[in-house]
Amino acid sequence: MRENPRRDAILERYPDQTLLSADGLDGAIIGVADAFSEPRLVYSVSKILDILMAEGDVEADGEDKYTDAREHFEFNIAGGYVGPQTPIFVEDEMMEEIDD
């Protein structure tokens, strides 16, 4: 597994907490949210989609590659509730479009 300074710093800051993570997506971590006194990792959806498309987790090319990455994310990543420490996924694509 690749080292991720941001994830490592978060884990050091919350040594007594269980923070569930999405496998292979450490590069998309943008922070921690305290939801009802349960800290949860927070991920950027646009960064997750970039990772999925770059690492070949989807098979299509071009626009279809984005669609496949989006479907994979929605059904296999965001669609799974694994308890109160389930990560939070922030839909930040719209914000990037507004900023441009």
C-alpha atoms as an extended CHARMM CRD file, in Angstrom:
* protein
*
       100  EXT
         1         1  MET       CA              0.0000000000        0.0000000000        0.0000000000  PROA      1               0.0000000000
         2         2  ARG       CA              1.2710000000        3.4810000000       -0.8780000000  PROA      2               0.0000000000
         3         3  GLU       CA              2.0320000000        5.8560000000        1.9450000000  PROA      3               0.0000000000
         4         4  ASN       CA             -0.3450000000        8.7490000000        2.3370000000  PROA      4               0.0000000000
         5         5  PRO       CA              0.8610000000       11.5510000000        4.6180000000  PROA      5               0.0000000000
         6         6  ARG       CA             -2.6420000000       13.0030000000        4.9500000000  PROA      6               0.0000000000
         7         7  ARG       CA             -4.1540000000        9.6690000000        6.0300000000  PROA      7               0.0000000000
         8         8  ASP       CA             -1.2280000000        8.9930000000        8.3660000000  PROA      8               0.0000000000
         9         9  ALA       CA             -1.6540000000       12.4120000000       10.0190000000  PROA      9               0.0000000000
        10        10  ILE       CA             -5.3720000000       11.7900000000       10.4800000000  PROA      10              0.0000000000
        11        11  LEU       CA             -4.7680000000        8.3900000000       12.0580000000  PROA      11              0.0000000000
        12        12  GLU       CA             -2.1930000000        9.9180000000       14.4140000000  PROA      12              0.0000000000
        13        13  ARG       CA             -4.6830000000       12.5990000000       15.4310000000  PROA      13              0.0000000000
        14        14  TYR       CA             -7.4050000000       10.0300000000       16.1580000000  PROA      14              0.0000000000
        15        15  PRO       CA             -5.4090000000        7.1620000000       17.6940000000  PROA      15              0.0000000000
        16        16  ASP       CA             -8.2830000000        5.7890000000       19.7760000000  PROA      16              0.0000000000
        17        17  GLN       CA            -10.9080000000        5.9380000000       17.0230000000  PROA      17              0.0000000000
        18        18  THR       CA            -11.8710000000        3.4800000000       14.3400000000  PROA      18              0.0000000000
        19        19  LEU       CA            -11.8660000000        5.3060000000       11.0220000000  PROA      19              0.0000000000
        20        20  LEU       CA            -13.1460000000        3.1630000000        8.1850000000  PROA      20              0.0000000000
        21        21  SER       CA            -11.5360000000        3.8020000000        4.8290000000  PROA      21              0.0000000000
        22        22  ALA       CA            -12.2890000000        2.9810000000        1.2220000000  PROA      22              0.0000000000
        23        23  ASP       CA             -9.6550000000        0.5590000000       -0.0630000000  PROA      23              0.0000000000
        24        24  GLY       CA             -7.2340000000        2.0600000000       -2.5590000000  PROA      24              0.0000000000
        25        25  LEU       CA             -8.6910000000        5.5440000000       -2.3560000000  PROA      25              0.0000000000
        26        26  ASP       CA             -6.4300000000        7.2420000000        0.1960000000  PROA      26              0.0000000000
        27        27  GLY       CA             -5.5000000000        9.8500000000       -2.4200000000  PROA      27              0.0000000000
        28        28  ALA       CA             -9.0840000000       11.1140000000       -2.3580000000  PROA      28              0.0000000000
        29        29  ILE       CA             -9.2140000000       11.7810000000        1.4030000000  PROA      29              0.0000000000
        30        30  ILE       CA             -9.9110000000       15.4520000000        2.0720000000  PROA      30              0.0000000000
        31        31  GLY       CA            -10.3680000000       15.3950000000        5.8380000000  PROA      31              0.0000000000
        32        32  VAL       CA            -12.3690000000       14.2030000000        8.8180000000  PROA      32              0.0000000000
        33        33  ALA       CA            -15.8890000000       15.0950000000        9.9020000000  PROA      33              0.0000000000
        34        34  ASP       CA            -17.2110000000       14.6080000000       13.4060000000  PROA      34              0.0000000000
        35        35  ALA       CA            -20.7100000000       13.3250000000       12.8230000000  PROA      35              0.0000000000
        36        36  PHE       CA            -22.6350000000       12.8490000000       16.0670000000  PROA      36              0.0000000000
        37        37  SER       CA            -19.3290000000       12.4450000000       17.9250000000  PROA      37              0.0000000000
        38        38  GLU       CA            -18.1760000000        9.7000000000       15.5410000000  PROA      38              0.0000000000
        39        39  PRO       CA            -15.2410000000       10.9210000000       13.4250000000  PROA      39              0.0000000000
        40        40  ARG       CA            -15.4950000000        9.7920000000        9.8150000000  PROA      40              0.0000000000
        41        41  LEU       CA            -13.1080000000       10.0620000000        6.9040000000  PROA      41              0.0000000000
        42        42  VAL       CA            -14.2690000000       12.4250000000        4.1750000000  PROA      42              0.0000000000
        43        43  TYR       CA            -13.5270000000       11.7570000000        0.5070000000  PROA      43              0.0000000000
        44        44  SER       CA            -13.7210000000       13.8840000000       -2.6410000000  PROA      44              0.0000000000
        45        45  VAL       CA            -15.9280000000       12.1450000000       -5.2060000000  PROA      45              0.0000000000
        46        46  SER       CA            -14.1330000000       13.8320000000       -8.1190000000  PROA      46              0.0000000000
        47        47  LYS       CA            -10.7870000000       12.5370000000       -6.8230000000  PROA      47              0.0000000000
        48        48  ILE       CA            -12.2610000000        9.0510000000       -6.3840000000  PROA      48              0.0000000000
        49        49  LEU       CA            -13.4810000000        9.0870000000       -9.9890000000  PROA      49              0.0000000000
        50        50  ASP       CA            -10.0410000000       10.2260000000      -11.1790000000  PROA      50              0.0000000000
        51        51  ILE       CA             -8.4140000000        7.3520000000       -9.2670000000  PROA      51              0.0000000000
        52        52  LEU       CA            -10.8710000000        4.8030000000      -10.6490000000  PROA      52              0.0000000000
        53        53  MET       CA            -10.3330000000        5.9870000000      -14.2210000000  PROA      53              0.0000000000
        54        54  ALA       CA             -6.5300000000        6.2060000000      -13.8900000000  PROA      54              0.0000000000
        55        55  GLU       CA             -6.0130000000        2.8480000000      -12.2360000000  PROA      55              0.0000000000
        56        56  GLY       CA             -8.0560000000        0.9090000000      -14.7420000000  PROA      56              0.0000000000
        57        57  ASP       CA            -10.8510000000       -0.0770000000      -12.3600000000  PROA      57              0.0000000000
        58        58  VAL       CA            -13.2130000000        0.6840000000      -15.2270000000  PROA      58              0.0000000000
        59        59  GLU       CA            -12.9780000000       -0.7360000000      -18.7190000000  PROA      59              0.0000000000
        60        60  ALA       CA            -14.4080000000        1.8310000000      -21.1250000000  PROA      60              0.0000000000
        61        61  ASP       CA            -12.6100000000        4.6890000000      -22.8960000000  PROA      61              0.0000000000
        62        62  GLY       CA            -13.3860000000        8.4090000000      -23.0570000000  PROA      62              0.0000000000
        63        63  GLU       CA            -16.7860000000        9.5760000000      -21.8240000000  PROA      63              0.0000000000
        64        64  ASP       CA            -17.8680000000        5.9930000000      -21.2030000000  PROA      64              0.0000000000
        65        65  LYS       CA            -14.9020000000        5.5840000000      -18.8580000000  PROA      65              0.0000000000
        66        66  TYR       CA            -16.2750000000        8.4060000000      -16.7000000000  PROA      66              0.0000000000
        67        67  THR       CA            -19.7640000000        6.8660000000      -16.7660000000  PROA      67              0.0000000000
        68        68  ASP       CA            -18.3790000000        3.4690000000      -15.7770000000  PROA      68              0.0000000000
        69        69  ALA       CA            -16.3230000000        5.0310000000      -12.9760000000  PROA      69              0.0000000000
        70        70  ARG       CA            -19.3930000000        6.9120000000      -11.7290000000  PROA      70              0.0000000000
        71        71  GLU       CA            -21.5290000000        3.7590000000      -11.7530000000  PROA      71              0.0000000000
        72        72  HSD       CA            -18.7990000000        1.7660000000      -10.0030000000  PROA      72              0.0000000000
        73        73  PHE       CA            -18.5260000000        4.4660000000       -7.3410000000  PROA      73              0.0000000000
        74        74  GLU       CA            -22.2670000000        4.7330000000       -6.7590000000  PROA      74              0.0000000000
        75        75  PHE       CA            -22.9630000000        1.0060000000       -6.5410000000  PROA      75              0.0000000000
        76        76  ASN       CA            -19.7740000000       -0.3750000000       -5.0070000000  PROA      76              0.0000000000
        77        77  ILE       CA            -18.3990000000        2.4330000000       -2.8660000000  PROA      77              0.0000000000
        78        78  ALA       CA            -21.0100000000        5.0170000000       -1.9020000000  PROA      78              0.0000000000
        79        79  GLY       CA            -23.8160000000        2.4770000000       -1.8880000000  PROA      79              0.0000000000
        80        80  GLY       CA            -22.4530000000        0.5450000000        1.0620000000  PROA      80              0.0000000000
        81        81  TYR       CA            -23.3010000000        1.4770000000        4.6440000000  PROA      81              0.0000000000
        82        82  VAL       CA            -20.9110000000       -0.2240000000        7.0550000000  PROA      82              0.0000000000
        83        83  GLY       CA            -21.9320000000        1.3750000000       10.3190000000  PROA      83              0.0000000000
        84        84  PRO       CA            -21.5590000000        4.7100000000       12.0700000000  PROA      84              0.0000000000
        85        85  GLN       CA            -17.9900000000        5.1740000000       10.8350000000  PROA      85              0.0000000000
        86        86  THR       CA            -18.9740000000        4.8130000000        7.1780000000  PROA      86              0.0000000000
        87        87  PRO       CA            -16.9320000000        7.3810000000        5.2380000000  PROA      87              0.0000000000
        88        88  ILE       CA            -18.5550000000       10.5500000000        3.9040000000  PROA      88              0.0000000000
        89        89  PHE       CA            -18.3670000000       11.2030000000        0.1630000000  PROA      89              0.0000000000
        90        90  VAL       CA            -18.5070000000       14.8600000000       -0.9280000000  PROA      90              0.0000000000
        91        91  GLU       CA            -19.8610000000       15.6090000000       -4.3900000000  PROA      91              0.0000000000
        92        92  ASP       CA            -17.3860000000       18.3440000000       -5.2740000000  PROA      92              0.0000000000
        93        93  GLU       CA            -17.4890000000       18.2820000000       -9.0890000000  PROA      93              0.0000000000
        94        94  MET       CA            -20.1280000000       20.9960000000       -9.1840000000  PROA      94              0.0000000000
        95        95  MET       CA            -17.9340000000       23.2380000000       -7.0320000000  PROA      95              0.0000000000
        96        96  GLU       CA            -15.0310000000       22.8020000000       -9.4510000000  PROA      96              0.0000000000
        97        97  GLU       CA            -17.3010000000       23.7840000000      -12.3400000000  PROA      97              0.0000000000
        98        98  ILE       CA            -18.4700000000       26.8870000000      -10.4720000000  PROA      98              0.0000000000
        99        99  ASP       CA            -14.8760000000       27.8550000000       -9.6220000000  PROA      99              0.0000000000
       100       100  ASP       CA            -13.8390000000       27.6140000000      -13.3050000000  PROA      100             0.0000000000
